[in-house]
Amino acid sequence: MPPFRCNGADVQGFTDIRREGWVARLPVGWRPYALLARLDRPIGSWLLVLPGFWAFALAAPSWAEGLRLALLFSIGAIAMRGAGCVVNDLWDRDIDRRVERTRGRPLAAGTVTPRQAIGFLALLCLIGLLVLVQLNRAAILLGLAALLPIVLYPLAKRVIAMPQVILGCVFSWAAPEGIAAATGQLGALGLVLWLAGFVWILGYDTIYAHQDREDDAKVGIGSAALLLGTRTRGFVALCYGLLVGLLVLAGWLAGLSWWFLPGLLPAVWLLARQVITLDIDDPAHCLRLFQSNRAAGLAIAGAFLLGRL
């Protein structure tokens, strides 16, 4: 692992920050903001928008409208995931300096000041607002309702043992909002799809949390990894089992054809592989399993589309 700079000193250790690739080709002054918004790691934006893709695959009235909504939600996911990261890093900059994986983040390392971060946050929120007003009234109201848990999530790890519950509420929000954007109402389908996203996120973020397990214990913050420990595999299996059941229910509520069921098998295999191969003592492996949920989420959307043919 190459060293990175933190307050002027070279630091060696495990980190998921990527300073190479396209970020390295940005103007020097832009690079810390790209890292602050996690643009070097688009997996978070993918996981935020994928429940919305599920909604459009299930309920969009036409291909053209589904593609329009998918584009809008993708732009909004990049902006709002970036905004959430800025809020998180503003709250956590002192903690981040004490955690190996996060001490190179721009606010923790001092390459972006809090005032600069707040200005960047305002720009990201403006982009999100411009996307939101392109949707119908029901979707706009749901989008505005998501702001409070987004702001409060960074505090959750300080007061509850399993902050992944709050993250699950936030990161699955695109599902009910997507149903509302596609149909003009929420309904049972939106709620079932939201629950499916919720348990999916509980599972994959518990895997992700094992990267920071020892550091979280040192700084005294809550984590599903600390709460569950060696019981993690069983918990993730339970979450993914509930996910599959809720997806089947969503397909039934949407009136999908039977082709949806065999179409879901690739996603089931990808999820099962995470449970089978999980090694909670290997941070890099936990990160790879977490990242594999992009493929699983896309496979779920594909199964929904197959059921509408």
Buried (B, 14 or more C-beta within 10 A) or exposed (E): EEEBEBEEEEBEEEBBBBBEEEBEEBEEEEBBBBBBBBBBBEBBBBBBBBBBBBBBBBBBEEEEEBEBBBEBBBBBBBBBBBBBBBBBBBBBBEBBBEBBBBBBBBBBBBBBEEEBBEEBBEBBBEBBBEBBEBBEEBBBBBBEEBBEBBBBBBBBBEEEBBBBBBBBBBBBBBBBBBBBBBBEEBBEBBBBBBBBBBBBBBBBBBBBBBBBBEBBEEBEBBBBBBBBEEEBBEBBBBBBBBBBEBBBBBBEBBEBEEBBBEBBEBBBEBBBEBBEEBEBEBBEBBBEBBBBBBEBBBBBBBBBBBBBE
